[in-house]
Amino acid sequence: MTSHHDTAGRPPEPYDLIGVGIGPFNLSLAALADRAETVSALFLDARPEFRWHPGMLVDGARMQVPFLADLVTLVDPTNPWSFLNYLRDQQRLFPFYFSERFQLPRREYDHYCRWAAERLPNCRFDSPVTAVHWDAEQRLYLVHAAGAVHRARHLVLGTGTEPVRPAAFAPLHRHPAVLHSADYLARRPELAAARDVTVVGSGQSGAEVFLDLLRHRAGDGTRLRWLTRTRAIAPMEYSKLGLEQFTPDYTRYFHGLPAEVRDTLVPAQWQLHKAASAETLAEIHDHLYERTVGRPIDAEPVEILPGTAVTEAAQGPGGLELHCRHGDSGRRHLVRTDAVVLATGYRAVRPAALDPIAELIDWDERGRYRVDLDHRVATRPELTGGLYVQNAELHTHGVGTPDLGLGAHRAAVILNAVAGKTLHPLPHRTAWTTFLPPAVPAPEPPAVRAVPRPQEGTERAAASR
């Protein structure tokens, strides 16, 4: 492993920060850091190029956030890495203007991010980070990547999340007919021979996969099944005041709650971050409605089964066998299918490159990062360099953690912390909603004055009338 030196043999100045992984969140930080003259930064990624959920770039799929939730605009609308400047560069401003769509096609968001990643001088691909060490004497991180060692005062982890496969499907690990939605587009041709396909999970990915299968398998007799533990196929919360839970105000409120309250709250808020858009659900219903014109509903080989959990999955004599349990009734039944698409979400994992400094991190009782409001991870006193995380703090910062609408704000918070000064002024109030009542105790209510009882003589007189 080598380190670059200047002509006098001295190692180069350490970077102020190195970002590990280049997803949308670290790309946002790279875009903001590109204009910060006082902060030197380098971002490293193992992949040959930027790609954003390539398995889910199906035709017609749209973002769930407005185009303003790009890499920089909600912090710095004048930044040259904005989506509108991308449109200008692509000569697409007028077509976008006439499209009158607030939400972008997923393919366009992916292309916009690749446009930025390919042009930002601080982004380097084909550079897998294999290990991170802490040099206590120099007070620097030593980041080993692609045959070189880079030094940095601060480290930002943006390694993304990994697909989740439910425990019930462990016996079918690596089974060719069981795929995760993360790989759906690339492996969709493999489903062509299946005459019975089951989609598991009712979030946006599950809805998009089910809709895509409806479109591609119409009229060929294939049975399509949509199965989910959620009690109902419910839309994502998208009311204007409801969306204020994706503001920095709510993040600060959530961070201040006791850990046990936060852990209870996140799964209860599934309709904020794990449901499908109302538009996608409407398209599914419209498609099914048109397919059954002139025929009864049950003539169509389609099943939608909410409130149903897969308790066990195995290879049977005639295909895959899913043992299911209906939550409300407790009824159990067996589903036989040819293929399964698991739209069962993602979770943050600790990168293996962090192992050399794992003992210097102050993990919580469940082995998770302790993260402050600046998104800095708590560490042992001897590790003095800032260690920051992006999209690994759902348990400390709430449902806005994976939301692209908060990406630029979080990147600015981290950049300000690394710089030790305000490079990007951030708003103090971002929501109409007050999430926590004031700490000042309310005044005691006034004492209730007793109503005097009528005199006995008056009562007797009234009774005698």
C-alpha positions in Angstrom: 0.0 0.0 0.0 1.5 3.3 -1.0 0.9 7.0 -0.3 1.3 9.8 -2.7 4.1 12.3 -2.0 5.2 15.6 -3.5 8.5 16.2 -5.3 10.3 16.8 -2.0 9.1 13.5 -0.7 6.6 15.0 1.8 3.1 13.5 2.0 0.4 15.8 0.7 -1.7 17.8 3.1 -4.5 15.7 4.6 -8.0 16.2 3.4 -10.4 17.9 5.7 -12.9 15.2 5.0 -13.1 11.9 3.1 -16.4 10.5 2.1 -16.7 6.7 1.9 -19.4 5.8 -0.7 -21.0 8.0 -3.3 -24.7 7.7 -3.2 -27.1 10.7 -3.4 -26.3 11.8 0.1 -22.5 11.9 -0.1 -22.9 13.2 -3.6 -24.9 16.1 -2.1 -22.0 16.7 0.3 -19.5 16.6 -2.6 -21.5 19.2 -4.5 -21.7 21.6 -1.6 -18.0 21.0 -0.7 -17.0 21.7 -4.3 -17.7 25.4 -3.6 -16.3 25.5 -0.1 -12.8 26.9 -0.6 -11.8 26.3 3.0 -12.7 22.6 3.0 -10.7 20.0 1.0 -12.7 16.9 0.3 -12.4 13.5 -1.5 -15.1 11.0 -2.1 -14.4 7.4 -2.9 -16.7 4.6 -4.3 -16.0 1.0 -5.3 -18.4 1.1 -8.3 -17.2 2.1 -11.8 -19.8 4.8 -12.0 -22.7 6.3 -10.1 -26.0 4.3 -10.2 -29.1 4.9 -8.2 -31.3 1.8 -7.6 -30.8 0.5 -11.2 -33.1 -2.4 -10.5 -36.1 -0.1 -10.0 -35.7 2.2 -13.0 -38.8 0.8 -14.6 -40.7 2.7 -17.2 -43.2 5.2 -15.7 -41.7 5.1 -12.2 -41.5 8.5 -10.6 -39.8 10.1 -7.6 -41.8 10.5 -4.4 -40.2 13.9 -3.7 -40.4 17.1 -5.7 -37.5 18.0 -8.0 -36.4 20.7 -5.5 -35.1 17.8 -3.4 -32.0 17.6 -5.6 -28.4 17.7 -4.4 -28.2 21.3 -3.4 -31.2 23.5 -4.0 -32.9 23.4 -0.6 -29.6 24.8 0.8 -28.1 26.8 -2.0 -30.3 27.4 -5.0 -27.5 29.2 -6.8 -25.2 26.2 -6.8 -24.2 25.0 -10.3 -24.9 21.4 -9.3 -28.7 22.0 -9.1 -31.2 20.0 -11.1 -32.3 23.2 -13.0 -28.7 23.8 -14.1 -28.5 20.2 -15.2 -31.6 20.8 -17.3 -30.0 23.9 -18.8 -26.8 21.9 -19.6 -29.0 19.2 -21.2 -31.1 21.8 -23.1 -34.2 20.4 -21.5 -35.5 23.5 -19.6 -38.4 24.1 -21.9 -39.5 20.5 -22.2 -39.4 20.3 -18.3 -41.3 23.6 -18.1 -44.1 22.3 -20.3 -44.3 18.9 -18.7 -45.7 20.6 -15.5 -44.6 17.7 -13.3 -43.2 18.3 -9.8 -42.0 14.7 -9.5 -39.2 13.5 -11.8 -39.0 10.2 -13.6 -36.7 8.0 -11.6 -34.5 7.5 -14.7 -34.0 11.3 -15.0 -33.0 11.6 -11.3 -30.5 8.8 -11.8 -29.1 10.6 -14.9 -28.9 13.9 -13.1 -26.9 12.4 -10.3 -24.6 10.7 -12.8 -24.1 14.0 -14.6 -23.0 15.6 -11.4 -20.8 12.6 -10.2 -18.9 12.5 -13.5 -18.1 16.2 -13.4 -17.3 16.8 -9.7 -13.5 16.8 -9.3 -13.7 15.5 -5.8 -15.5 12.2 -6.7 -13.4 9.2 -7.5 -14.9 5.8 -8.6 -13.2 2.4 -9.0 -11.8 3.1 -5.6 -13.0 0.6 -3.0 -12.2 1.5 0.5 -10.8 -1.6 2.2 -9.8 -0.4 5.6 -9.9 2.7 7.8 -7.4 3.2 10.6 -6.9 5.9 13.2 -3.4 7.4 13.6 -3.5 8.8 17.2 -0.1 10.5 16.8 -1.1 12.5 13.7 -4.8 12.6 14.7 -5.8 11.6 11.2 -7.8 8.9 9.6 -5.8 6.6 7.2 -8.1 5.5 4.4 -6.9 2.6 2.4 -8.3 2.5 -1.1 -7.2 1.2 -4.5 -3.6 0.8 -3.6 -3.2 4.2 -1.9 -3.5 5.6 1.6 -5.4 8.9 2.0 -5.3 10.9 5.1 -8.2 12.9 6.5 -9.2 14.9 9.6 -12.8 13.8 9.3 -14.7 10.8 7.8 -18.2 10.7 6.4 -19.8 7.3 5.8 -22.3 7.2 3.0 -22.1 3.6 2.1 -25.9 3.2 1.7 -28.2 0.4 2.6 -28.4 -3.3 1.7 -31.5 -5.3 0.6 -33.4 -7.0 3.4 -34.6 -10.6 3.0 -37.0 -11.8 5.6 -35.9 -14.6 7.8 -38.7 -16.9 6.5 -36.9 -16.9 3.1 -33.5 -18.0 4.5 -34.0 -21.6 3.2 -34.3 -20.1 -0.3 -31.1 -18.0 -0.2 -29.6 -17.9 -3.6 -32.6 -19.6 -5.2 -32.8 -18.5 -8.8 -36.5 -17.9 -8.6 -36.4 -15.7 -5.5 -35.0 -12.2 -6.2 -35.0 -8.8 -4.4 -36.6 -5.8 -6.0 -33.1 -4.2 -6.0 -32.3 -6.6 -8.9 -35.8 -6.6 -10.5 -35.1 -4.8 -13.8 -31.9 -6.8 -14.6 -33.6 -10.1 -13.7 -37.1 -9.5 -15.0 -36.4 -11.7 -18.1 -35.8 -14.6 -15.8 -39.5 -14.4 -14.7 -40.7 -15.0 -18.3 -41.2 -18.7 -17.8 -43.0 -18.4 -14.5 -46.7 -18.9 -14.7 -47.3 -17.8 -11.1 -45.4 -14.8 -9.6 -45.7 -13.5 -6.1 -44.6 -10.0 -5.0 -44.0 -9.6 -1.2 -44.1 -6.1 0.3 -46.5 -3.2 -0.1 -44.1 -0.2 -0.2 -43.4 1.8 -3.3 -41.1 -0.8 -4.7 -43.7 -3.5 -4.2 -46.4 -1.4 -5.9 -44.1 -0.6 -8.8 -43.1 -4.2 -9.4 -46.7 -5.4 -9.2 -47.8 -2.7 -11.6 -44.9 -3.5 -14.0 -45.8 -7.2 -14.0 -49.5 -6.3 -14.6 -48.4 -4.4 -17.7 -46.0 -6.9 -19.0 -47.9 -10.1 -18.3 -51.4 -8.9 -19.3 -53.4 -11.6 -21.1 -50.8 -14.4 -21.0 -52.6 -16.3 -18.2 -49.9 -15.7 -15.6 -51.3 -15.5 -12.0 -49.9 -12.4 -10.2 -50.1 -12.2 -6.5 -49.4 -9.3 -4.2 -48.8 -10.2 -0.6 -48.0 -8.0 2.4 -48.0 -8.1 6.2 -49.5 -4.6 6.3 -53.2 -4.8 7.2 -54.2 -2.7 4.2 -52.8 -1.5 0.9 -52.6 2.1 2.2 -51.1 5.1 0.5 -48.2 7.1 1.8 -49.0 10.1 3.9 -48.8 13.1 1.6 -50.8 15.8 3.2 -49.0 19.1 3.4 -49.0 19.3 7.2 -48.2 15.6 7.5 -45.1 16.1 5.4 -43.7 18.5 8.0 -42.4 15.3 9.7 -39.7 15.5 7.0 -38.4 18.8 8.2 -35.3 19.6 10.3 -37.8 20.8 13.0 -39.2 17.3 13.4 -35.7 15.8 13.2 -34.6 17.9 16.2 -37.8 16.9 18.1 -37.3 13.2 17.4 -33.7 13.3 18.4 -34.6 14.7 21.8 -37.0 11.8 22.6 -35.9 8.9 24.8 -34.4 6.0 22.8 -37.1 3.6 23.8 -39.8 6.1 22.5 -37.9 6.5 19.2 -37.6 2.8 18.7 -41.4 2.4 19.2 -42.2 5.4 17.0 -40.4 4.5 13.8 -42.3 1.3 13.0 -45.6 3.0 13.9 -44.9 5.7 11.2 -44.8 3.2 8.4 -47.2 5.2 6.3 -44.7 8.1 6.3 -41.8 6.1 4.7 -42.8 2.6 3.8 -46.1 2.9 1.9 -46.8 3.4 -1.8 -47.9 6.6 -3.5 -51.6 7.1 -4.0 -50.8 7.7 -7.7 -49.2 4.2 -8.1 -52.0 2.5 -6.3 -54.6 4.3 -8.5 -52.7 3.1 -11.6 -52.9 -0.4 -10.3 -56.6 -0.1 -9.7 -57.2 1.5 -13.1 -55.2 -1.2 -14.9 -57.2 -4.0 -13.2 -60.5 -2.2 -13.9 -59.8 -2.0 -17.6 -58.6 -5.6 -17.8 -61.9 -6.8 -16.4 -64.3 -4.9 -18.7 -67.0 -7.4 -19.8 -65.8 -10.0 -17.3 -66.3 -10.6 -13.6 -63.5 -9.6 -11.3 -62.6 -13.1 -10.3 -62.0 -14.0 -14.0 -58.7 -12.2 -13.8 -55.8 -14.3 -12.3 -54.8 -11.6 -9.8 -54.7 -11.8 -6.0 -54.0 -9.0 -3.5 -53.6 -10.3 0.0 -52.9 -7.7 2.8 -52.5 -8.6 6.4 -50.7 -11.8 5.5 -47.2 -12.8 6.7 -45.0 -15.5 5.2 -43.9 -17.6 8.1 -41.9 -20.2 6.2 -40.7 -20.6 2.6 -39.3 -23.7 1.0 -38.8 -25.5 -2.3 -41.7 -27.9 -2.8 -42.2 -30.7 -5.4 -44.0 -28.4 -7.8 -42.3 -25.1 -7.1 -41.9 -22.7 -4.2 -44.2 -23.1 -1.2 -45.0 -20.2 1.1 -46.6 -20.9 4.4 -48.7 -17.9 5.3 -50.7 -16.6 8.3 -53.4 -14.0 8.2 -52.9 -11.6 11.0 -56.4 -10.7 12.0 -58.1 -14.1 11.7 -55.1 -16.3 12.5 -56.0 -18.4 9.5 -53.1 -20.3 7.8 -52.8 -21.2 4.2 -50.3 -22.4 1.7 -49.3 -20.5 -1.4 -47.6 -22.4 -4.3 -45.8 -20.1 -6.7 -43.1 -20.3 -9.4 -41.2 -17.1 -8.5 -41.0 -14.5 -5.7 -40.0 -10.8 -5.9 -39.1 -9.6 -2.4 -39.9 -5.9 -2.2 -39.0 -6.0 1.5 -36.9 -2.9 1.8 -33.3 -2.0 2.9 -31.3 -1.5 6.0 -28.1 0.2 7.0 -25.1 -2.0 7.7 -21.7 -1.3 9.1 -19.1 -1.3 6.4 -16.3 -3.9 6.9 -13.7 -1.2 6.3 -14.6 0.2 9.7 -13.5 -2.9 11.5 -10.0 -1.6 12.5 -11.6 1.3 14.4 -14.8 -0.5 15.6 -13.5 -0.6 19.2 -13.1 3.2 19.2 -16.8 3.7 18.5 -19.2 4.2 21.3 -22.0 1.8 20.2 -25.4 1.9 21.9 -27.0 -1.1 23.7 -28.2 -2.6 20.4 -24.9 -2.2 18.6 -25.9 1.0 16.7 -24.2 4.3 16.2 -24.9 7.0 18.8 -25.4 10.1 16.6 -25.7 13.7 17.6 -27.6 16.5 15.9 -24.6 17.2 13.7 -24.7 13.6 12.5 -21.4 12.9 14.2 -21.0 9.5 15.8 -20.0 9.2 19.4 -16.5 7.8 19.8 -13.9 7.0 22.5 -11.9 10.1 23.7 -8.7 8.9 21.8 -10.5 9.1 18.5 -10.7 12.9 18.0 -11.5 13.1 14.3 -15.1 13.5 13.4 -16.9 10.4 12.2 -20.2 11.3 10.5 -22.9 9.1 9.0 -25.5 9.6 6.3 -28.6 7.4 6.2 -27.5 5.2 9.1 -29.3 7.2 11.8 -33.0 6.2 11.4 -33.0 5.2 15.1 -31.7 8.6 16.3 -33.1 11.1 13.6 -36.4 9.5 12.5 -38.2 8.9 9.3 -36.6 11.8 7.4 -33.2 10.0 7.5 -33.5 8.2 4.1 -35.6 11.0 2.6 -34.0 12.9 -0.3 -35.7 16.1 0.8 -33.5 16.3 3.8 -30.3 15.3 2.0 -28.9 18.7 1.2 -29.7 20.0 4.7 -27.9 17.2 6.4 -24.9 17.6 4.0 -24.8 21.3 4.9 -25.0 20.5 8.7 -22.0 18.2 8.3 -20.0 20.6 6.2 -20.6 23.4 8.7 -19.4 21.1 11.5 -16.3 20.0 9.6 -15.5 23.7 8.7 -16.0 24.8 12.3 -18.0 27.8 10.9 -21.2 28.5 9.1 -20.6 28.0 5.4 -24.3 27.6 4.7 -26.8 29.5 6.9 -29.7 27.2 7.7 -33.2 28.2 8.7 -34.2 28.2 12.3 -37.8 27.2 11.7 -39.0 25.0 8.8 -42.5 23.8 9.9 -45.8 25.3 11.0 -46.2 22.4 13.3 -44.9 22.7 16.9 -43.9 19.1 17.7 -43.1 19.7 21.4 -45.0 21.9 23.7 -43.1 24.6 25.6 -41.2 23.6 28.7 -42.7 26.4 30.8 -45.3 24.8 33.1 -48.9 25.9 32.5 -50.5 28.0 35.2 -52.7 26.4 37.6 -56.4 26.6 36.6 -58.4 29.0 38.8 -60.2 27.5 41.8 -63.8 26.6 41.1 -66.1 28.7 43.4 -68.8 26.6 45.1 -72.4 27.7 44.2 -74.2 28.5 47.5 -77.0 26.1 48.3 -80.5 27.7 48.5 -81.8 28.4 52.0 -83.8 25.6 53.4 -86.8 27.9 53.8 -86.7 28.8 50.1 -86.5 25.1 49.1 -89.6 24.3 51.2 -91.4 27.3 49.9 -90.6 26.3 46.3 -91.7 22.8 47.0 -95.1 23.9 48.4 -96.0 26.0 45.3 
